[in-house]
Amino acid sequence: MALNRLEIEQVVMEIAPILHGGWIQKIQQPTPDTLVLDVRVPGQTHRLLVSSRPDTSRLHLTNHQLQNPPTPPAFCQFLRAHFQGARIDGICHIPNDRIVEIHCACKAGAHTILCELTGKKANILILDADRLILRNLANERDLVSQPYVYPAQRGNNRQETWSNRFPGALGGNFPISAEIDAYYRDKESTLAVDHAKEARLRLLRNTLKKEQRRIQAWREDLDRAAKYRDYARYGELIKANLGTIAKGADHITVPDYFDERLPEVTIPLDRTKSPQGNMDDYFRKHRKHMAAERELTPRIEQAEQELERFRAELSALEQGIWTPPASSPSGSSVMARSKTRNHRQSGETQRQGPFRRFMSTDGLLIFVGRNARENDELTFGLAKSDDLWLHARGTPGSHIVVRLGKGTDPPPETLRDAATLALLYSDLKKSGKGEVIYTHRKWVKKAKGQAPGTVTVTQEKSLYVNLEKARLDALKARSTDI
C-alpha cells in the first residue's frame, strides 16, 4: 500500500524545513520508478528518495545506498542536465491530495519536480516556470509541452481514515522517514521475491513449451532418417552388381548376400541416374541416418533431462515452496540460450565500447568515435536505426551518434551540441567553423571494399556551426567518459 494523504503530509512536514535552501549534488535513478536526490545543507548531506512504483509510491529521507544501473536512464540524464547543482526553494504538499512539489532554482530558471504519489497512476513530472510539462517518468509523450493540471478530485470528499502507521516511535532526527524507509524496504524485499517467482514461472512455462516443440521436431527428424537405416546394405548390393544394371532401369532384383538364406531383394532405382549415381545416393542417405542418430539422440536425451528439472522447479513454484536461486544454473543449455537472447536485446552497455561520451543540454547521450575502428563499431554496432548520425562534411573525422527514441527528432540544442562535437573531432577543428551533415543511422551504409569507418550517406541534411567556447566548456563538463 502506498502512502496516504495524511502520511504524505506528515513526512513533508518533517523533511521540508531541513531541505529548504539545500543544493542538489547528485541525482540517481536506481530503478525505473525510483529517484534518489543527494541534497547538501550546511554541515551534512541528506538523501531524498521518491518512488512512483504503484504499490509503494512514497517520499522520505533514507540512509541506504541503492545499486544503480551501469548507464543512467534518459529521465535521470535529463534531471542531471537541468537539476544538478540546483537550489531547493521549497517542498510543499498539495492539500487533500497525494501530490508533493519540490520547487528548485536551476540554471534555466525556476523548475518544479512534481511527485504524484497516487498509487496506480503515480508519476514524477518536471515543470518549467510556466508550469508546462518538460518530461515525466512514465514517459507519457502526450503530456510533454502541455500545461500541468491537477488531477480531478474524487466525487466523495470524505476524510481518509488515518491508521497512524508511522507515528515516529523509532526516534532520531527524522523518525517518520526512518519508519517509512524500514517498512517499505521490507515490503519491497517481499515484492521482489514475489515478482521473481512470477517472472520465473512465466519463463519456465514458455521454456517448457518451446523445448517440447523442439524435442518433437528432433524426433520427427529422427523418424524421417530411420527409413535410411538399411540403405548401406542396398548400396553394397548395387556395388556388387554394377555391371549387370541396365541404363535407365527403375529397379534391380539381386540375391541378398547379407542374409545367409540368400533371398532375392528388389531395390528401387532412379532411372535418371547411372548405376554409380544410384549407389552413391543410397550411401549418402545412409550417412544422413547415421548423422541423425549420432547428433539427435544425445540432444534429445539432454533436453528431456532439462525438461524434468524444469518440471520439478515449476511444481515447486506452483506449490509455493520455491526460493530464488543465488545464481542462475549455468549448466542448462536452454537457460544459456535464453540468456544469450537477453544479452543481445539489452547488451547496449556491454557494447558501449571505449567511445567518448557526452551529455547534451537536453540530457541525451552523445557518442563519439576515437578512430576508424571505433567509428565502424559505433555506427554499425552500437547505433540503432533511429539514432541520429553526424559527421563533418568532406573531411576525416569522428562518427557522432545521438541516442533517440523511435520516431523522434533531436531537440535543436542537442543537434547543435552534437554538430559541435563533430566539428571538434575532425580536421576542421583548426579553422573553428565548418559544415556538418546529419541523418538517421538507417541511411548510413558501409562503403564496399573500403577501410573501416568509410561510409556512404543518403537523406542527409547539413548544419553550419562554429566552435563556441561556452558550448564546448559545457559539453566537457558533462562528459561521461570512464
Buried (B, 14 or more C-beta within 10 A) or exposed (E): EBBBBBBBBBBBEBBBEBBBEBBBEEBBBBBEBBBBBBBBBEEEEBBBBBBBBEBBBBBBBBEEEEEBEEBBBBBBBBBBBBBBEBBBBEBEBBEEBBBBBBBBEBEBEBBBBBBBBBBEEBBBBBBBEEEBBBBBBBBEEEBBEEEBEEEEEEEEEEEEEEEEEBEBEBEEEBBBBBBBBBBBEEEBEEBEEEEBBEEBBEEBEEBBEEBEEBBEEBEEBBEEBEEBEBBBBBBBBBBEBEEEBEEEEEEBEBBBEEEEEEEEBEBEBEEEBBBEEBBBBBBEBBEBBBEBBEEBEEBBEEBEEBBEBBEEBBEEBEEEEBEEEEEEEEEBEBBEEBEEEEEEEEEEEEEBBEBBBBBBBBBBBBBBBBEBEBBBBBBBEBBBEBBBBBBBBEBEBBBBBBBBEEEEEBBEEBBBBBBBBBBBBBEBBEEEEBBBBBBBBBBBEBEEEEEBBEBEBEEBEEBEBEBEEEBBEBBEEBEBEE
